[in-house]
């Protein structure tokens, strides 16, 4: 069976959109706040990396947000983000 990558990408984008809509602003802000439990900015500032799952916003949004906070708080001028499907 051959993988239809275009279809898969559309399905993933639809899933993420639906999850963002379900979370709403309040849910998104909750995840951003929950992400503050972890501070990886020192890891990035020291040249390290942050790896996180992104199976879905609903389940992994706080982990994604922790990585974003780390990037913003690290003092780095540039951040390289690689997403693998």
C-alpha positions as CSV (number, residue, x, y, z in Angstrom):
1,X,0.0,0.0,0.0
2,X,1.4,3.3,-1.0
3,X,1.3,6.3,1.4
4,X,-0.7,9.3,0.1
5,X,1.4,12.0,1.8
6,X,-0.8,14.9,0.6
7,X,-3.9,13.2,2.1
8,X,-2.0,12.5,5.3
9,X,-0.9,16.1,5.6
10,X,-4.5,17.4,5.0
11,X,-5.8,15.0,7.7
12,X,-3.1,16.1,10.2
13,X,-3.8,19.8,9.5
14,X,-7.5,19.2,10.0
15,X,-6.8,17.4,13.2
16,X,-4.7,20.2,14.6
17,X,-7.2,22.8,13.5
18,X,-10.0,20.9,15.2
19,X,-8.0,20.5,18.4
20,X,-7.1,24.2,18.5
21,X,-10.8,25.0,18.1
22,X,-11.8,22.6,20.8
23,X,-9.2,24.1,23.2
24,X,-10.3,27.6,22.5
25,X,-8.4,30.6,24.0
26,X,-8.8,29.5,27.6
27,X,-7.5,26.0,26.9
28,X,-4.5,27.4,24.9
29,X,-3.6,29.7,27.7
30,X,-3.9,26.8,30.2
31,X,-1.4,24.8,28.1
32,X,1.0,27.8,27.8
33,X,0.9,28.2,31.6
34,X,1.3,24.5,32.3
35,X,4.4,24.5,30.0
36,X,6.1,26.9,32.5
37,X,6.6,23.9,34.8
38,X,9.7,23.1,32.7
39,X,12.5,25.6,31.9
40,X,14.7,24.4,29.1
41,X,16.0,27.8,28.2
42,X,19.4,27.0,29.8
43,X,19.7,23.9,27.7
44,X,19.2,25.9,24.6
45,X,21.5,28.7,25.7
46,X,24.2,26.2,26.3
47,X,23.9,24.9,22.8
48,X,21.7,21.9,23.6
49,X,18.5,20.8,21.9
50,X,14.9,20.3,23.0
51,X,13.1,17.3,21.4
52,X,9.3,16.9,22.0
53,X,6.5,14.8,20.6
54,X,3.8,16.5,18.6
55,X,1.2,13.8,18.3
56,X,-1.5,16.4,18.7
57,X,-2.2,19.8,20.2
58,X,-4.7,18.4,22.7
59,X,-2.3,15.8,24.2
60,X,1.1,17.4,23.6
61,X,0.4,21.2,23.4
62,X,2.0,21.8,26.8
63,X,5.2,20.1,25.7
64,X,5.3,22.1,22.4
65,X,4.7,25.2,24.5
66,X,7.6,24.4,26.8
67,X,9.9,24.2,23.8
68,X,8.6,27.5,22.5
69,X,9.1,29.2,25.9
70,X,12.6,27.8,26.0
71,X,13.4,29.2,22.6
72,X,12.0,32.6,23.5
73,X,13.6,32.7,26.9
74,X,17.0,31.3,25.8
75,X,18.3,34.6,24.5
76,X,19.1,33.0,21.1
77,X,19.0,35.2,18.1
78,X,18.0,32.2,15.9
79,X,16.3,28.9,16.6
80,X,16.2,26.0,14.2
81,X,13.0,24.0,14.3
82,X,12.8,20.6,12.5
83,X,9.5,18.8,12.2
84,X,9.5,15.2,11.1
85,X,6.5,13.3,10.0
